[in-house]
Amino acid sequence: MTTAPPGDPAAAPVLADASTAALPGDATAAPLLNDPVELLRRHDALQRPAMQPLLRFAARIRRETGQPVPEADPADGGTAARLLLLLETPGPSIRGTGFVSRDNPTPTGRNLRRFLTEAGIPREDVLIWNAVPWVIHAPGARNRPPRPAEIRAGQNWLPPLLALLPRLAVAVLSGRVAGLSAEVLRDARPALPVLLMPHPSPTITCTSPAVPARIAAALAEAAALLHLPGRSAA
């Protein structure tokens, strides 16, 4: 899962460091998905009731497109989520885990874990998904940006995704490709607040100190819209 724009190198700097260990004091941290025992546990957790509609949804996309679609992470909120975090497209490394997850052992995953933890947003409030929900890269190929036709095809699946999320209170679109779906979400659910933020890939966050600040600000605004303790909407 956690997706990255082209050029997300495994050794790129990730904010303070590129370690993929659990963050100290991170109450929402879980083992990373390069742990075979944890990966098996996540697959078992897909049987949770809140995951069943999303399982059927991903299977439908696979069936109708013929494309590989990773599963939503059952360690997050599933259909009970109040925040939809929309990334861009699954990166090539996702073939190793099969999940759209902050716990994928990548620099982007590390950044996403950090930002969500610092925002104080509980995992059970979040669903992480992709604007283009299938893997667009051939096995072994380098990452690349989605083509316009792929973006349009992915957008067709966003309204049925929203229909599975009755508690949804805010959507956060991360990165340029995800941001192109803002109007699709607003048309599908006009009252839904839609926020934009940069992608958490190290290739983006390391370009300027303003980028992590913008990510943190967007997630803080989302937390306020969720009326989390200690947060208040402006």
Secondary structure in CASP SS format (residue, H / E / C, confidence):
PFRMAT SS
TARGET T0000
AUTHOR 0000-0000-0000
METHOD secondary structure of the structure
MODEL  1
M C 1.00
T C 1.00
T C 1.00
A C 1.00
P C 1.00
P C 1.00
G C 1.00
D C 1.00
P C 1.00
A C 1.00
A C 1.00
A C 1.00
P C 1.00
V C 1.00
L C 1.00
A C 1.00
D C 1.00
A C 1.00
S C 1.00
T C 1.00
A C 1.00
A C 1.00
L C 1.00
P C 1.00
G C 1.00
D C 1.00
A C 1.00
T C 1.00
A C 1.00
A C 1.00
P C 1.00
L C 1.00
L C 1.00
N C 1.00
D C 1.00
P H 1.00
V H 1.00
E H 1.00
L H 1.00
L H 1.00
R H 1.00
R H 1.00
H H 1.00
D H 1.00
A H 1.00
L C 1.00
Q C 1.00
R C 1.00
P H 1.00
A H 1.00
M H 1.00
Q H 1.00
P H 1.00
L H 1.00
L H 1.00
R H 1.00
F H 1.00
A H 1.00
A H 1.00
R H 1.00
I H 1.00
R H 1.00
R H 1.00
E H 1.00
T H 1.00
G C 1.00
Q C 1.00
P C 1.00
V C 1.00
P C 1.00
E E 1.00
A E 1.00
D C 1.00
P C 1.00
A C 1.00
D C 1.00
G C 1.00
G H 1.00
T H 1.00
A H 1.00
A C 1.00
R C 1.00
L E 1.00
L E 1.00
L E 1.00
L E 1.00
L E 1.00
E C 1.00
T C 1.00
P C 1.00
G C 1.00
P H 1.00
S H 1.00
I H 1.00
R H 1.00
G H 1.00
T C 1.00
G C 1.00
F E 1.00
V E 1.00
S C 1.00
R C 1.00
D C 1.00
N C 1.00
P C 1.00
T C 1.00
P H 1.00
T H 1.00
G H 1.00
R H 1.00
N H 1.00
L H 1.00
R H 1.00
R H 1.00
F H 1.00
L H 1.00
T H 1.00
E H 1.00
A H 1.00
G C 1.00
I C 1.00
P C 1.00
R H 1.00
E H 1.00
D H 1.00
V E 1.00
L E 1.00
I E 1.00
W E 1.00
N E 1.00
A C 1.00
V C 1.00
P C 1.00
W C 1.00
V C 1.00
I C 1.00
H C 1.00
A C 1.00
P C 1.00
G C 1.00
A C 1.00
R C 1.00
N C 1.00
R C 1.00
P C 1.00
P C 1.00
R C 1.00
P H 1.00
A H 1.00
E H 1.00
I H 1.00
R H 1.00
A H 1.00
G H 1.00
Q H 1.00
N C 1.00
W C 1.00
L H 1.00
P H 1.00
P H 1.00
L H 1.00
L H 1.00
A C 1.00
L C 1.00
L C 1.00
P C 1.00
R C 1.00
L C 1.00
A C 1.00
V E 1.00
A E 1.00
V E 1.00
L E 1.00
S E 1.00
G C 1.00
R H 1.00
V H 1.00
A H 1.00
G H 1.00
L C 1.00
S C 1.00
A H 1.00
E H 1.00
V H 1.00
L H 1.00
R H 1.00
D H 1.00
A H 1.00
R C 1.00
P C 1.00
A C 1.00
L C 1.00
P C 1.00
V E 1.00
L E 1.00
L E 1.00
M E 1.00
P C 1.00
H C 1.00
P C 1.00
S C 1.00
P H 1.00
T H 1.00
I H 1.00
T H 1.00
C C 1.00
T C 1.00
S C 1.00
P C 1.00
A H 1.00
V H 1.00
P H 1.00
A H 1.00
R H 1.00
I H 1.00
A H 1.00
A H 1.00
A H 1.00
L H 1.00
A H 1.00
E H 1.00
A H 1.00
A H 1.00
A H 1.00
L H 1.00
L C 1.00
H C 1.00
L C 1.00
P C 1.00
G C 1.00
R C 1.00
S C 1.00
A C 1.00
A C 1.00
END
